[in-house]
């Protein structure tokens, strides 16, 4: 199975260890926990990953066809009974 690999961007330089961590999370389809003090670039990393990989492939499932209003109506009627 082929997956998209993150290699940094022209505005965000990475180390091989950081690329490996991001690519491992991508391959396993698992979240990547990024910790650090304020101002260390966590948000910049997330933006660089999003920019470097581009938009995800579109995926439609039956559950995505439920609208927010119909979900709240169902919830309201369930609590009323």
Secondary structure, 3 states (H helix, E strand, C coil): CCCCCCCCCCCCCCCHHHHHHHHHHHHHCCCCCCCCCCCCCHHHHHHHHHHHHCCCCCCCCHHHHCCHHHHHHHHHHHHHC
